[in-house]
Amino acid sequence: MSASFLRAILLDLRRAGLLQSLRGAEGGYHLTRGPDRITVGDVLRAVAGTITTIRGLSVDAATYHGVATGLGDVWRSVNRAVEDIVDHATLADLLAARHEQPTSLTSDIAPTRAEGGWVSHEE
C-alpha cells in the first residue's frame, strides 16, 4: 500500500470522526472511540461513502426495466443484509479470536425469497 493511499484513508477516517491526529514527536493517530464502539460499517462508509453499489450507483439509485425489474428488490435485500453484518461487527470483533469463523455472523440474516420480495430471516 502506498503512503499516499494510506494518507487518503486516514484522512477519510479523520473526517468521519473515527480518528484523531496528533502532531509532534509523540504524534500519530488514535481512535476517537473504543474499538468496541466503531463498526466495520462506520469504516466502510467513511472510506467508500456507501456499502453496496451497483454499476457505480447506490442501491436505491439503480434502476431496472423489463424482465430485470425485480432485481431492485434483490439488491435492496442484499444491501440490508450486508449493512446488518457490517453494522454489528466492531473493530474489537475483528481483533478477537472468537471471530475466526466470520460466517457465523451471517447465519441469522441470510435472505430468503418471500411472497412480494426478498426478506431477511429477522424481518
N, C-alpha and C positions, 0 to 999 in steps of 0.2 A: 504494500500500500504506500503510495507516495505521500510525502509530507504535506503537499498542498491539498490532497484529497482528505487526509486526516484533519487538517486545519478546518476545511469546509464542514466536515461532520461535527467537529467540536463547536464551531460557530453556530450551526443549526441547533445543536443541543443547548447551547447557552441562550440563544434567542427564545427557545421554547421554555426556558426557566428550569431546565433539568440539571444544568451545570453552572457553576460559578467559577470565574477565572480569578486567579490571584497573581499579582505581579511581584517581582523581586526575586532574591536569591532562593527563597523558600516557596516561590510561586508554582503555579500549575493549575490544575482543575480539580474540583471536587463536586460531588453530587449535592444538590440543594435539598434533597430529601433522602431518607434512608432507602437502601436498595429494595426493601420490602414494600415501599410506597411508590415505586416507579415501575410501571408496567412495560412490557415489550411493546404494547400498542402505543404508549407515550413516546417511546424512542422512534418507532417506525413512522409515526405521524410527524414527529419533529424533523426527521431526515427526508422522508419521501412525500409528506403532505397528505397522503391518503393511503389506506391499507391495500385496497384492491382496485386495480384499474383494468379496463377492457379497451384495447386498441388506443391506449393513452387517455381515455376518458374515465371519469368517475363512474361507478356502477349505475348511479341514477341518471347520468347524462347519456349513457349508451342507449341507442335505440335499435330495434329490430323490426323487420317487416315480413309479411307473408308467413311462410311456414316456420320462420325463426322467431316469431313474436313471443313465444313462451320463454325464450332464453333470458329475457329480462328478469322474470321471476326466479329462474335458476341462479343467475348471477347475484341477485339480491340476497338469496338464501346462503350462497357461498360466502358472500361478504359478511353477513351476520355471523355465520359460524366461525369464520376466521377472526373477526373482531372479538367474539366471545372468548376465543382461545387466547389471543394476544393481550386482551384487556384483563385477563385473570392470571396470566403468567408474569411474575415480577422478576426484576434483576436478581433478587435474592433466590428465587426459584431456580434460575439458570445456574447459579453457583452451587446449589445444594445437591448433594449426591442422590437424594431421593428422586430426582427427575432424570435419572439415567435412561428411562424409557418414556420419551416425550409423547408417545401415542396414548398414554393414559390420560392426557389432557383432553383428548377428543372423544372419549367413549360416550359421554352423556349428551353430546350435541351433534352427532353425525346426522346430517339432514336425510329425511325420508320424503318420498312423494306422498302427498295427501290430496284429497279432493280439493280442487281450487288452487293448488300451488305447492311449492316446496316449503317444508317447515322443519324446524329442529325438534328433537325429542322433548325439549324443555318447554315448548310453547303449548 
